[in-house]
């Protein structure tokens, strides 16, 4: 039987990645003592590994495919095919940022002020490249962790990944520059991409993953509307395309309206719809939206 070797990121992205796969239709079960999770697809073989290492293993063909951040793909110089961008993170559907940060009372205000300074980071090569593009020479050292506590005693600045910036503020640091934004990418070994079966399998997985992410911030709405109020209701409804309208059986001039909208808009919109004459409003969650 054909097997696709898939690398899943351990650590901060592990939980959200497994949840995303579940919504895409792939149930993954992780045993705390094993790095080889079970997936309910006999054509896929999973390995749980740090996101930092996945680009290297995909490049070398140890893994056919995997999910890793653009930051680590860039840092490792991985020679892979990026099938699709998957915009999600530990805390939500947003990119993370690699930023330069200094103590709040530091005299350093811009990247140019880092000339001759010392910077700690996990992403050494990305940071060095950014400094080079800005004609700044500084010492960049690898940080094994707890990077945020190192300034000002050990280093002048740090290059750190952040989603919200809250941890930086909690450690009395301020951001002076964004080096790059990063999102997870579904990457593939170049030889594996040339194999027809693997390519077809990967493209199907990518479609389902993108569909699951597209559904994350959307909900479905159903409601009954008197034909006299239909124009008013439709003017309130944003949608992926046009809402679906169908006549009710023996409805006496009533129709059913169904649409998909941003979840954040629902709490205000429901009251507006009710005031405009909608009845029997139902909100429901979505697993996937395939454009």
N, C-alpha and C positions, 0 to 999 in steps of 0.2 A: 504493500500500500504506500502511496505517496505521503510524505510527511513534510510539513512546513515548520521549521524551527523558529519560534517566536520569542523574542526577549521582552519581558515586561519590567518596568522600572520599580525597583525596591525603594523603600524610604518614603519621602514626602509625597510622591505621586502615586504610590502603590494603591491606596484606598480609592482615590478618584478614578484611576485607570481601570481597576476591576469593576467599579460601578458603571463606568462608561461601556465596558464590554458587555456587562449584564444587560444594559438597555439596548445594546446592539443585537442581543440575542445569544451571547456566548456566556455561559455561567462558568466562572472560575472559582475553584476551591483551593485555598492556601493552607497547607499544613505548616505550623510554626517551625517544625524541625526539618522541613524540606525546602529546597530551592527549585523544585520542579512541581509547580501547581498542576492540579487536574483541571482540564477544560473539557466541556461536553461536546467536543468536536474531535473525532478520532483522527482527523487529518492534520491536526495541529499539536505540536509538542512545545510546551511552555517552559521557559527558564526565567526565574526571578533573579534579577541582577541589578546592581547600581546603574542608574542612568548614565553616570560618567563613563562607564565601561562599554555600554551597548554599542556606541558608534564604532569602536575598535573591533568588537567581535563581529559586527555586521560587515565591516570592511574586509575582515579576514576570512569570512565565510563560515565561521563557527556557528553563527546565527544567519538564517535567511533574511530575517526581518525583525524589526523591533521599534520601540518607541523611546525617543530620547529628546531632550531639549535642543533647540537651535544653538544654545550657548555651548553645550558639550560637543555638538557636531562640529562647530567652528573651532573650539579649543583643541580638539584632537586632530583636526585636519582630515576628517573622515571622507573617504572617497565612496560615497553611497548615492543611491537614487532616493530623492525625497518624494514620496508618493503624494502625501498630502499634509497640510498643516492641521493640527488638532488644538484648537484654542481652549484649553482648560488648565487649571492649576490646582494647588492644594486647597485653596479657599474659594475657588469659583471659576467662572468662565472669563478669565482675563490673562493677558500676558504677564510674565514677570520681567523685572528690569535688573540689569547689572548696572549698578551706580557707583560713582566715586563719592565717598563720604568722609568727613573730617569732624573733629570735635567742634561743638557749637561755638566755643570761644577761640577757635583757631583763626589765624590771620590768612589762611589759605581760602581764596574766594573763587578760583577758577582752575582749570586744568593747567594753565600756564604757570601757576604758582607752585606746582609740584616739581619743578626743575630741581634736581639734586636731592629730592626727598625719598623716603622709604614707604612703600605701599605693600600691604599684605592682601592676598586673595587666593581663592582656589583656582580661578581662571587666569593663570599667569600669562599665557600666550595672547589671549584676547585683550588683556589689559596692556601688555607691551605693544601690541599692534595699534591700539588706540592712542597711546602716548606717542608712538612714532608718527602717526598721522598728524599729530598736533605739535610735532617738533619738540617734544619734551623728553629729556633724559632723566630717568629716575630708577631707583632700585626696586624691583618687584620681586617679592619673596612669596613662596607657596605657604599657604596657611592650612594647617591640619584641622582647623575647627576653632570655634569660639573667636572668630575673627573680629566681631564687634567690640570685644573688650580690650583689644590690643592698643588702640590709640588712647592717649598720646604717649604712653610709657614706652611702648615697643616699636610703634611705627607712626608715621605722620598722617597716614590716610589708609583707607581700605577700599577695595572694589568688591562689592557684595551684592548678592542676588536678593531682591525684595519684591513682595507683592503689594504691600500696603505702606511700607515705611515705618510702621508702628514700632517694630523692634529697634530700628535705628534711633528713633526718638527716645525710646526707653533707655538707650545707652548713651544719651546725650551726644548724638551725632546728627549732622545735617548733610543733606545731599548737595553736591556742587555740580555734578554732571551725570548725565545718563550715557553709559557706554553703548548699550544695546538693549533692545527688547527681545525676549525669547519666548517661544511657545513650543510645546511638544510637536515633534514631527514623526510621521510614520515612514521609516526608512527601510531600504532594501539593498541587499548585496547585489552588485551589478550582474554577476553571473546568474544569480537566482532570478533576477528580473527578466533575463533572456529565456528562461525556461517557461514554456507556454502554460503548463499546469500551475506552476507557482505564481506566475504573473496573474492568471485568471483568479486564483484563490485570493491573492493579496488585494486585487482590485475590488473583489466582492466584499472583503472585510472592510476596506477603506470606505466603501459606499455606506455600509451599515454603521460604521463609527461616526462618519460625518452626519448621517441621518439622526443618530442618537444625540449628538451635540446640538444640532439644529433644533431639536425638540426640547432641549433643556430649558430654554427661556420662553417657551410657547405653551399655550393651553388651547383646548378646544372649547367652543361655546355653542350650545344649542338653545333655541328659544322658539316659542310660538308667537306669531305676529298677525294681527288683523291686516288684511290687504290695504286698508285705508291708512295704516301707519307705516307701511313697508318702506316708503321712500325716506321717511324720517329715520327709521332704524338703520337703513343701509348707509345713510350719511354719517352715522356714528361708528361704523364698523371698518377699521383697517383690517386688511387680510393679506395673506400671501398672494392670493389672486382674488377673484370675486367670490363672495359667499355663495354657498349652495342653497337654493330655495326650492322647496317642494310643497305641493298642495297636500293638506291634511285630508284623510278619508272622511267624507261627509263633514268637512270642516266649516262649511258655511261662510266662506270668504276668509278663512284663516290659512296661513302657510307656516311651514317650519323653516327656520333659517339656521344654518350651521356654518361656522367659520373658525379659523385659527388665528390667534392674536398673541401679542407679547403679554406674558403673565403679569408684568408690572402695571399694565394698563387696566387690568380687570377690576381692581377694587374701586376705581372711580367710574369705570364704564358701566358696570352693572346697575348702578343707581340711575345713570342717564338712560340706559335702555328701558328700565322699569318705568321711569317717568314718561318715556316716549311711547309706551304701550306694549312693551314686550312682556310675555307671561311664560311661566314654566321654564325659567332660565336654568340651564345646567352647565356647570364648568367641569371639565375632565382633563386629566393629565395625558401626556403623549409620550410614547417610547421613542418613536423615530418619525422623522419627516424626510422623505426622499423626494428631492426636487424633480 
